[in-house]
Each structure stands twice: as C-alpha cells, then as structure tokens.
C-alpha cells in the first residue's frame, strides 16, 4: 500500500533515473496525465503496466477510487507528461488524500524544469521563490504587483502563446530594466536560454515566436537595489579620489 511520485524527463528521455524505471516496472498500475504521451515513454523502456488517466479535469472525481485501491494493498505510481508530479502538475489532491488516510507516499528525486532554468539564468540562486503559472485573468495584476516587491529571484512557468504578454505585463509592473532569463525546450535538442531585461526579452519573443515548455526567471527587487547601491558606491569612490 504505497503511492510513488515518479519524475519523468522534461526533454531527453535519457534523463529518467534507474530507480524511477524500477518503480514503474514494479507498480501495480501507473497514473498519468495523457496516456498517449506516457505511453511513448513506457514503450521506449519496454514497461507494460495498466495506465490510467489522472489529470486536472478528473482528479477530484477519481481520487477517492484511487485511495480505495491503495487501501486494498495496491502500489500505484503517479507520473506527469514531464517533470515531478504535484509541482505545477496534478498530484496534490491525491497526496493530501493519502496523508489523510495514513497511506505512505514517496517522491523520487529526478527531473524538474525550474532547477536547470534557475541554475543557468545568471541570476542569484541563494534564495528564490517558485511561483508556478501566473493567473490568466482574475488576480493577475495583484499577483504581479506583489511579486514586484519580492526580493528573491522568482521562477515561473509559462506557455509559449502567453510568454510575450507575461513578459510585457511584468515589464510594466516590475520595471522595463528588470533582468530576467527565459529557458525553453530544456534538455531537448533545441534547448535555449535568452537573458536580458524584461523589455528586451518581450521584444525578442515577439519577433521569434517560441515553442515548447518555458521557464521564466526574474531578478528580485533586492538584486535591483544591490545593483543601484554598487553604482552609488563606485561614484562615491570616484568623488573621494577627486
């Protein structure tokens, strides 16, 4: 009786761990977002297990049934289309239900998109906040205004067709010169990371419409303040030399 959260590759199929493959082979059944997407992964590694849909549109409806299966002694593995389950992906409701029913839950370490994007951004990594996806409508402006005051580096997910709008909205509220980085197609053949101000990045992706999964990393307010203070100190040093 156990639920495993199993990270799957965000790009290159070789990024899955040996232990993840072992768990998938031993599970009684595998829960996934899209059976077609996950079916390709399982076929690649010659894993034949019952595959059931578990996604944002049915997770409330099927969670109770899955808990009952776990209580009967089954071992289930939850995967998503890419990355770690329950991190801006389905999984939270099932995990919470398992905790409430004293069912053991284990999350394997493995692939996730925001860590590589943060690491290569060139922005401070000592302290950061992961914000997932921005609200599309209700609460969007309020959230951006709150993030404008955030002193830690911020990491967000975004879809290709909303990237430019998000960069423009952040530029308007956080300041056009706020430094940021956009990583897309992480771990894939055409992976790229573009760095610059929010305005520069918005302009670039207006001219070069992006494809693939996207991570935005934005400098915190503290980094902006530190940069200003650095320039001020240098000016003071110059004045003292005169």
Backbone bond lengths (Angstrom), bond angles and torsions (degrees), N, CA, C in turn:
res aa  C-N    CA-C-N  psi(-1)  N-CA   C-N-CA  omega(-1)  CA-C   N-CA-C  phi
1 X - - - 1.465 - - 1.525 108.85 -
2 X 1.340 115.59 95.62 1.466 118.69 -176.69 1.523 110.23 -160.90
3 X 1.324 114.51 143.45 1.458 121.12 174.31 1.521 108.46 -109.25
4 X 1.323 116.29 125.57 1.457 121.69 175.70 1.528 109.33 -105.44
5 X 1.323 116.32 133.44 1.464 121.78 170.60 1.525 105.77 -99.18
6 X 1.316 116.08 117.09 1.464 120.54 -171.82 1.532 110.96 -116.30
7 X 1.330 118.04 111.47 1.468 120.32 177.37 1.524 111.15 -65.94
8 X 1.323 116.08 141.20 1.457 121.72 177.32 1.530 109.21 -120.54
9 X 1.326 118.11 159.97 1.469 121.23 -175.47 1.532 113.21 -56.00
10 X 1.336 115.61 140.33 1.459 120.27 174.71 1.524 110.45 -89.33
11 X 1.324 116.68 -9.34 1.455 121.32 -179.71 1.517 110.42 -153.79
12 X 1.304 115.32 -91.20 1.459 122.52 -179.20 1.528 111.20 -65.88
13 X 1.332 117.51 126.89 1.464 121.07 -179.04 1.523 112.54 -61.07
14 X 1.325 117.42 -21.49 1.458 121.06 -179.85 1.517 113.85 -73.76
15 X 1.327 116.74 -5.78 1.464 119.95 -177.25 1.525 113.36 -80.86
16 X 1.306 119.52 -2.13 1.459 121.09 178.04 1.527 108.94 -76.79
17 X 1.335 116.92 148.59 1.464 119.98 -177.89 1.525 111.12 -86.89
18 X 1.322 115.80 159.17 1.460 121.04 177.85 1.522 110.49 -62.90
19 X 1.327 116.69 -38.03 1.461 120.02 -179.49 1.524 110.69 -67.84
20 X 1.329 117.16 -36.87 1.462 120.06 177.96 1.524 109.93 -60.35
21 X 1.313 117.29 -43.51 1.460 121.22 178.67 1.524 110.97 -63.18
22 X 1.324 116.10 -39.69 1.464 120.71 179.11 1.529 111.28 -62.72
23 X 1.344 116.45 -44.18 1.461 120.63 179.80 1.519 110.89 -64.64
24 X 1.323 117.28 -42.18 1.470 120.96 -179.73 1.534 110.88 -63.64
25 X 1.307 116.77 -35.45 1.463 120.70 179.94 1.530 111.75 -71.46
26 X 1.341 116.53 -30.14 1.460 120.52 -175.18 1.530 113.41 -93.49
27 X 1.326 117.84 -16.31 1.465 120.51 -178.18 1.526 111.32 -65.93
28 X 1.322 115.76 150.90 1.463 120.31 176.98 1.527 110.71 -72.46
29 X 1.329 116.06 -31.48 1.461 121.11 178.32 1.520 108.93 -158.02
30 X 1.339 115.59 159.62 1.457 121.38 -178.81 1.523 109.16 -121.56
31 X 1.321 116.40 130.13 1.459 122.70 177.59 1.523 107.92 -100.25
32 X 1.343 116.92 137.22 1.460 119.35 -176.55 1.527 110.86 -147.82
33 X 1.324 116.13 164.30 1.467 121.17 177.88 1.517 111.19 -71.08
34 X 1.321 115.67 -53.61 1.463 121.88 -175.92 1.528 108.08 -129.86
35 X 1.317 116.72 115.14 1.466 119.96 -176.65 1.527 111.95 -62.40
36 X 1.329 117.27 -28.25 1.462 119.75 179.37 1.526 110.79 -69.57
37 X 1.338 116.29 -45.31 1.464 120.58 179.73 1.523 110.72 -65.44
38 X 1.313 116.70 -50.10 1.464 120.34 -178.39 1.521 111.39 -68.74
39 X 1.322 116.44 -29.59 1.452 119.99 178.41 1.520 112.16 -60.64
40 X 1.327 116.77 -36.19 1.462 121.34 178.18 1.529 110.79 -64.88
41 X 1.342 115.84 -42.16 1.467 120.19 179.42 1.527 110.48 -63.76
42 X 1.333 116.09 -47.54 1.461 120.32 -177.97 1.531 111.48 -65.83
43 X 1.325 116.66 -37.29 1.463 120.07 177.69 1.517 110.79 -64.94
44 X 1.339 116.12 -39.52 1.466 121.20 179.65 1.521 110.79 -59.25
45 X 1.340 116.71 -37.41 1.462 120.85 -178.54 1.529 112.63 -101.95
46 X 1.318 116.20 14.45 1.465 122.86 175.30 1.529 112.09 53.76
47 X 1.330 115.38 47.32 1.462 121.42 177.78 1.525 108.11 -107.12
48 X 1.314 115.59 122.37 1.462 120.85 -179.16 1.529 109.40 -117.25
49 X 1.313 115.05 102.08 1.463 121.59 -179.82 1.531 108.70 -140.89
50 X 1.326 117.82 153.75 1.474 118.73 174.13 1.524 110.13 -57.03
51 X 1.320 116.05 134.09 1.460 122.10 -176.09 1.523 109.26 -120.64
52 X 1.334 116.86 122.57 1.464 121.24 -176.76 1.528 110.40 -123.53
53 X 1.322 115.50 145.58 1.464 120.68 -179.86 1.527 111.41 -75.63
54 X 1.312 115.84 133.42 1.467 122.34 173.60 1.523 106.18 -144.45
55 X 1.331 116.54 103.31 1.461 120.42 -174.84 1.525 110.16 -141.46
56 X 1.329 116.16 -178.51 1.468 120.73 -172.81 1.524 113.40 -64.60
57 X 1.316 117.60 -19.12 1.459 120.28 -178.01 1.531 113.39 -90.14
58 X 1.327 117.35 -14.50 1.468 118.13 -179.01 1.525 114.08 -129.62
59 X 1.347 117.06 0.61 1.465 119.22 -173.29 1.535 112.78 -62.11
60 X 1.331 118.38 -36.01 1.463 120.19 178.01 1.531 110.62 -65.61
61 X 1.338 115.58 -38.42 1.462 121.06 -174.64 1.533 112.77 -73.00
62 X 1.344 117.23 -37.85 1.469 119.61 -171.29 1.523 113.94 -99.38
63 X 1.334 117.61 -10.04 1.467 119.89 -176.28 1.527 112.28 -56.97
64 X 1.326 117.20 -44.03 1.461 120.37 -179.04 1.527 111.75 -60.76
65 X 1.329 116.53 -40.53 1.464 121.07 178.40 1.525 111.06 -64.80
66 X 1.317 116.15 -40.39 1.471 120.44 -179.82 1.526 111.18 -67.25
67 X 1.319 116.67 -38.60 1.465 120.37 176.90 1.529 109.75 -61.06
68 X 1.323 116.43 -40.99 1.462 120.87 179.00 1.526 110.77 -62.54
69 X 1.333 116.55 -39.25 1.463 120.02 178.34 1.520 110.95 -65.33
70 X 1.312 116.01 -40.90 1.461 120.02 178.23 1.530 110.82 -65.18
71 X 1.309 116.52 -41.56 1.463 120.55 178.99 1.524 112.12 -64.49
72 X 1.328 116.41 -25.18 1.464 119.90 178.84 1.524 111.76 -78.20
73 X 1.355 115.90 -5.34 1.461 119.63 176.49 1.512 115.19 111.87
74 X 1.314 117.33 1.52 1.460 119.76 -178.75 1.524 112.29 -78.01
75 X 1.316 115.03 154.44 1.454 122.53 173.89 1.521 107.71 -109.34
76 X 1.323 116.68 123.09 1.462 121.63 -178.91 1.521 110.28 -115.94
77 X 1.313 115.68 144.91 1.466 121.45 175.33 1.525 107.82 -116.17
78 X 1.319 116.38 129.61 1.464 121.34 178.42 1.518 109.46 -107.07
79 X 1.325 116.38 125.89 1.459 121.40 175.74 1.533 108.68 -126.94
80 X 1.318 116.72 165.67 1.465 121.38 174.69 1.524 108.19 -122.31
81 X 1.313 116.83 178.68 1.465 119.48 179.39 1.523 111.28 -59.71
82 X 1.335 116.38 -33.88 1.463 121.10 179.39 1.522 109.07 -164.33
83 X 1.324 116.35 137.35 1.458 120.26 175.67 1.521 113.63 92.67
84 X 1.330 115.10 -161.34 1.455 122.26 -174.73 1.520 111.81 -94.59
85 X 1.325 118.40 126.90 1.472 121.40 178.93 1.526 111.42 -57.20
86 X 1.329 115.81 147.88 1.459 124.56 176.48 1.532 113.78 77.13
87 X 1.333 118.53 -2.89 1.466 121.78 175.45 1.523 107.63 -105.92
88 X 1.347 115.99 94.88 1.469 122.43 -172.46 1.527 110.92 55.40
89 X 1.305 116.19 29.84 1.456 124.10 177.89 1.526 107.92 -145.96
90 X 1.329 118.74 163.90 1.473 120.79 178.42 1.531 111.54 -58.05
91 X 1.310 116.27 149.08 1.461 120.27 177.74 1.512 114.03 148.01
92 X 1.328 116.38 -31.90 1.463 120.10 -175.18 1.523 112.26 -57.94
93 X 1.324 117.52 -47.22 1.467 120.56 -175.92 1.525 111.60 -63.21
94 X 1.309 116.50 -40.04 1.455 120.31 179.74 1.526 110.66 -69.09
95 X 1.325 116.69 -42.39 1.469 120.18 178.06 1.524 110.31 -61.55
96 X 1.324 116.74 -45.93 1.467 120.58 179.96 1.529 111.10 -60.38
97 X 1.335 116.18 -42.22 1.462 120.07 179.46 1.526 110.86 -64.48
98 X 1.321 116.32 -39.18 1.470 119.96 178.36 1.524 110.81 -64.24
99 X 1.310 116.76 -43.08 1.470 121.09 178.77 1.530 109.76 -60.88
100 X 1.326 116.47 -42.90 1.468 121.16 -179.55 1.526 112.07 -64.64
101 X 1.341 116.80 -27.46 1.465 120.61 -178.82 1.529 112.17 -104.49
102 X 1.339 115.90 16.34 1.475 121.43 177.34 1.531 112.76 57.16
103 X 1.321 116.08 37.04 1.465 121.78 175.20 1.531 107.96 -96.20
104 X 1.300 116.24 131.72 1.462 120.02 -177.06 1.530 111.20 -67.57
105 X 1.332 115.60 136.40 1.463 122.22 177.65 1.521 108.44 -126.83
106 X 1.306 116.10 132.49 1.465 120.39 176.93 1.517 109.75 -131.24
107 X 1.326 115.86 131.68 1.465 121.26 176.89 1.518 109.03 -107.48
108 X 1.307 116.69 121.93 1.459 120.88 177.73 1.528 109.89 -77.71
109 X 1.325 117.94 144.84 1.464 119.70 173.90 1.525 109.11 -71.97
110 X 1.312 115.89 151.29 1.462 117.86 179.67 1.509 112.92 167.37
111 X 1.309 115.24 -155.92 1.464 122.27 -170.66 1.518 113.21 -62.62
112 X 1.324 114.94 138.37 1.458 123.13 170.18 1.520 107.24 -154.08
113 X 1.309 118.17 148.16 1.465 120.52 -171.41 1.525 113.59 -79.66
114 X 1.349 117.01 -34.65 1.464 116.80 -169.02 1.521 113.82 -74.22
115 X 1.335 118.97 -26.37 1.470 120.24 -178.83 1.529 111.94 -67.26
116 X 1.342 120.42 -49.69 1.466 119.65 176.29 1.530 112.55 -59.87
117 X 1.344 116.51 -39.96 1.464 119.88 -179.43 1.526 110.97 -63.68
118 X 1.317 116.88 -42.24 1.466 121.48 178.12 1.520 110.49 -63.84
119 X 1.331 116.53 -44.13 1.463 121.45 -175.71 1.522 112.71 -63.04
120 X 1.340 117.73 -35.34 1.471 120.21 -176.84 1.521 113.19 -97.26
121 X 1.318 117.21 1.53 1.472 120.36 -175.31 1.524 113.42 -67.42
122 X 1.319 116.54 -28.08 1.465 119.28 -174.67 1.512 112.46 83.02
123 X 1.332 117.44 3.50 1.460 123.00 178.18 1.527 109.74 -100.16
124 X 1.332 118.43 160.18 1.466 121.19 -177.30 1.532 112.45 -54.89
125 X 1.316 116.31 132.96 1.465 121.07 -177.02 1.528 113.04 -114.37
126 X 1.338 117.42 -2.55 1.461 119.35 -177.71 1.528 111.93 -62.86
127 X 1.312 116.38 -36.70 1.456 122.53 179.66 1.527 107.83 -137.36
128 X 1.332 116.18 127.97 1.467 118.89 179.23 1.517 109.77 -149.91
129 X 1.324 115.70 163.21 1.457 121.51 177.32 1.521 109.22 -128.61
130 X 1.324 115.98 132.13 1.459 121.14 178.60 1.519 108.39 -96.38
131 X 1.323 117.66 121.95 1.460 122.23 -173.92 1.524 114.07 -110.04
132 X 1.318 118.11 -1.12 1.465 119.93 179.36 1.521 111.36 64.84
133 X 1.332 116.91 -141.32 1.460 121.84 179.35 1.527 110.88 -91.35
134 X 1.315 116.60 141.77 1.460 121.18 174.11 1.530 109.42 -70.11
135 X 1.332 117.38 148.74 1.472 119.32 173.49 1.528 108.65 -60.27
136 X 1.322 116.89 140.61 1.464 119.32 -178.90 1.523 112.06 -75.37
137 X 1.334 116.82 -34.85 1.465 119.97 -177.62 1.527 111.23 -134.45
138 X 1.319 116.37 -83.88 1.456 121.57 -175.83 1.532 111.44 -61.72
139 X 1.335 115.23 125.72 1.458 120.63 176.67 1.517 115.00 83.97
140 X 1.327 117.33 -0.67 1.466 120.32 -176.85 1.531 111.90 -63.69
141 X 1.336 117.00 -51.78 1.455 121.38 -177.72 1.530 110.68 -63.06
142 X 1.317 116.64 -41.49 1.472 120.89 179.47 1.521 110.88 -61.74
143 X 1.324 116.10 -43.07 1.458 119.78 -179.97 1.523 111.46 -65.18
144 X 1.340 116.69 -42.56 1.459 119.99 -179.98 1.529 111.19 -65.02
145 X 1.314 116.94 -37.20 1.464 120.45 177.81 1.534 110.32 -64.93
146 X 1.311 116.18 -37.11 1.456 120.50 177.19 1.528 110.97 -68.18
147 X 1.327 116.07 -42.73 1.464 120.29 179.67 1.524 111.69 -67.58
148 X 1.315 117.08 -26.63 1.474 120.21 178.94 1.517 111.36 -60.85
149 X 1.337 116.89 -25.29 1.466 121.82 179.88 1.533 112.29 -95.36
150 X 1.323 116.84 -4.56 1.465 121.11 -178.93 1.525 110.49 -67.74
151 X 1.330 117.04 129.25 1.464 121.16 -176.92 1.521 112.96 -90.08
152 X 1.329 117.10 -16.62 1.461 120.10 178.10 1.528 110.56 -86.36
153 X 1.318 116.53 158.59 1.454 121.00 172.50 1.530 108.54 -61.44
154 X 1.318 116.92 137.67 1.468 121.79 -177.19 1.529 111.12 -108.99
155 X 1.320 115.64 138.25 1.463 121.65 178.79 1.525 108.73 -121.85
156 X 1.325 116.59 127.94 1.467 121.48 -178.66 1.519 110.54 -133.88
157 X 1.319 115.67 152.96 1.456 121.94 171.81 1.531 108.51 -99.15
158 X 1.326 116.10 150.53 1.464 119.65 176.60 1.518 110.40 -153.96
159 X 1.309 115.61 154.36 1.462 120.83 177.33 1.526 108.86 -90.59
160 X 1.326 117.83 156.07 1.466 120.92 -177.28 1.525 113.96 -56.68
161 X 1.333 118.09 -43.12 1.459 119.86 -174.40 1.534 113.08 -76.94
162 X 1.339 117.30 -8.78 1.471 119.25 176.86 1.528 112.59 -110.36
163 X 1.326 117.13 -1.01 1.468 120.45 -174.89 1.515 112.84 -59.10
164 X 1.320 117.84 -51.68 1.468 120.94 -176.25 1.524 111.09 -59.95
165 X 1.315 116.72 -44.98 1.472 120.22 179.48 1.534 110.79 -60.70
166 X 1.312 116.88 -42.38 1.465 120.03 -179.61 1.518 110.91 -64.92
167 X 1.329 117.13 -42.42 1.464 120.60 178.58 1.534 110.48 -64.20
168 X 1.328 116.58 -40.07 1.466 120.36 178.97 1.530 110.92 -67.23
169 X 1.328 116.66 -42.16 1.468 120.05 178.86 1.526 110.72 -63.40
170 X 1.320 116.89 -42.72 1.469 120.43 179.15 1.525 110.94 -66.43
171 X 1.333 115.86 -38.54 1.458 119.95 178.20 1.520 110.78 -61.36
172 X 1.326 117.07 -42.39 1.461 122.33 -179.38 1.529 111.50 -64.44
173 X 1.333 116.51 -42.80 1.466 120.97 -173.37 1.537 112.68 -89.97
174 X 1.338 117.07 -38.00 1.470 120.15 -176.51 1.522 113.18 -92.31
175 X 1.338 116.32 -18.36 1.459 120.08 -177.86 1.512 110.75 114.99
176 X 1.315 116.37 134.29 1.466 121.15 -174.70 1.520 113.26 -64.75
177 X 1.343 117.34 -22.88 1.458 120.80 -177.45 1.529 113.56 -95.16
178 X 1.321 117.16 4.91 1.472 119.94 178.66 1.533 109.23 -63.90
179 X 1.328 116.51 127.50 1.459 120.99 -178.57 1.524 111.41 -74.08
180 X 1.327 115.48 146.00 1.464 120.09 -179.34 1.524 109.49 -156.12
181 X 1.324 114.90 171.36 1.465 121.55 175.29 1.522 108.04 -142.39
182 X 1.305 116.31 143.59 1.463 121.73 177.62 1.527 108.00 -121.57
183 X 1.330 116.22 120.86 1.465 121.13 176.86 1.523 108.58 -112.05
184 X 1.309 116.08 137.55 1.468 119.81 178.48 1.524 109.97 -140.14
185 X 1.316 115.23 159.61 1.466 121.76 179.06 1.532 111.27 53.05
186 X 1.325 116.95 39.66 1.458 122.12 -177.50 1.529 110.72 -54.73
187 X 1.331 115.26 130.61 1.464 123.33 177.16 1.522 113.91 75.02
188 X 1.339 117.49 0.59 1.465 120.36 179.49 1.534 110.39 -98.03
189 X 1.320 115.82 175.39 1.458 121.84 -175.58 1.524 112.44 -59.14
190 X 1.340 117.19 -40.22 1.464 120.50 -176.37 1.535 111.72 -105.82
191 X 1.314 116.67 34.92 1.468 121.33 177.87 1.523 109.91 -61.26
192 X 1.346 115.98 141.55 1.466 119.41 177.84 1.524 109.80 -151.88
193 X 1.316 114.84 153.25 1.458 121.96 173.47 1.517 108.02 -131.01
194 X 1.331 116.69 124.71 1.454 122.33 177.28 1.528 108.68 -110.09
195 X 1.310 116.95 135.70 1.458 121.92 -178.38 1.524 109.85 -122.50
196 X 1.330 116.44 149.90 1.457 121.00 179.01 1.513 109.71 160.87
197 X 1.316 116.95 -165.92 1.457 119.73 175.56 1.524 108.82 -78.43
198 X 1.322 116.41 164.28 1.456 120.41 177.83 1.525 111.42 -58.19
199 X 1.319 116.42 -39.16 1.465 120.91 179.40 1.521 111.28 -66.32
200 X 1.329 116.42 -44.21 1.467 120.45 179.92 1.523 111.30 -62.80
201 X 1.316 116.20 -41.07 1.462 120.35 -179.55 1.532 111.17 -68.55
202 X 1.339 116.19 -38.71 1.471 119.69 177.50 1.528 110.11 -62.12
203 X 1.320 116.27 -41.88 1.461 121.03 179.26 1.530 110.98 -64.98
204 X 1.325 115.77 -43.36 1.469 120.33 -178.36 1.528 110.85 -60.97
205 X 1.332 116.33 -47.36 1.464 118.82 -175.97 1.533 112.60 -79.45
206 X 1.321 117.08 -12.81 1.465 120.04 169.39 1.528 108.74 -70.05
207 X 1.319 115.50 -39.26 1.467 121.44 -178.94 1.527 112.20 -83.61
208 X 1.343 116.19 -24.11 1.469 121.07 -179.02 1.533 108.60 -128.59
209 X 1.318 118.45 80.81 1.466 121.53 -178.47 1.530 111.34 -51.71
210 X 1.331 117.01 126.94 1.472 120.54 -174.50 1.518 113.24 -82.86
211 X 1.318 115.09 161.54 1.465 122.94 172.98 1.522 108.30 -130.33
212 X 1.320 116.26 159.83 1.459 120.54 174.71 1.509 114.49 87.10
213 X 1.327 114.99 177.53 1.459 121.34 178.41 1.524 109.96 -71.99
214 X 1.339 116.32 144.02 1.469 120.32 -171.78 1.523 111.99 -130.95
215 X 1.339 115.24 139.87 1.463 122.50 173.74 1.524 108.24 -123.05
216 X 1.326 116.44 129.41 1.465 122.03 176.81 1.520 108.37 -107.12
217 X 1.317 116.53 130.32 1.467 121.60 176.20 1.530 107.17 -118.45
218 X 1.327 116.29 125.08 1.466 121.09 -174.32 1.525 110.47 -122.70
219 X 1.321 116.50 136.14 1.460 121.04 178.69 1.519 110.57 -63.45
220 X 1.316 116.91 141.03 1.450 121.16 177.05 1.518 111.59 -77.85
221 X 1.302 116.22 167.66 1.459 121.56 -179.13 1.517 111.12 -62.08
222 X 1.318 116.72 -33.47 1.460 121.22 -179.76 1.521 110.83 -61.85
223 X 1.357 116.38 -38.87 1.456 120.38 179.16 1.521 110.43 -65.08
224 X 1.330 116.85 -37.77 1.462 121.60 178.10 1.525 109.92 -65.67
225 X 1.342 116.82 -44.07 1.462 121.71 178.86 1.518 110.64 -62.85
226 X 1.350 116.37 -42.10 1.463 120.60 -178.46 1.519 110.97 -63.23
227 X 1.341 115.77 -38.43 1.459 120.42 179.69 1.519 110.11 -65.63
228 X 1.331 116.85 -41.29 1.462 120.64 178.50 1.520 110.43 -64.87
229 X 1.329 116.66 -42.62 1.458 120.96 -179.96 1.520 111.18 -64.16
230 X 1.341 116.99 -34.92 1.462 121.91 178.82 1.521 109.57 -62.86
231 X 1.339 116.10 -46.01 1.454 119.86 179.64 1.532 110.33 -64.37
232 X 1.333 116.55 -38.86 1.455 120.65 -179.29 1.517 110.70 -64.26
233 X 1.327 116.81 -41.89 1.460 121.33 179.72 1.513 110.70 -64.32
234 X 1.347 116.77 -40.68 1.453 120.44 178.92 1.522 110.96 -63.85
235 X 1.344 117.20 -39.46 1.460 120.92 178.02 1.517 111.29 -65.59
236 X 1.361 116.38 -39.60 1.446 120.17 178.47 1.514 111.64 -64.62
237 X 1.349 115.13 -38.06 1.461 119.28 177.96 1.523 111.19 -64.10
238 X 1.336 116.55 -39.26 1.455 121.22 178.75 1.514 110.46 -65.16
239 X 1.367 116.80 -41.02 1.449 121.40 -179.73 1.527 110.49 -63.92
240 X 1.343 116.52 -37.32 1.462 119.86 -176.55 1.516 111.68 -71.32
241 X 1.366 115.09 -22.03 1.462 118.88 179.92 1.518 112.06 -81.53
242 X 1.352 117.12 -19.00 1.474 120.78 -177.97 1.527 111.28 -74.01
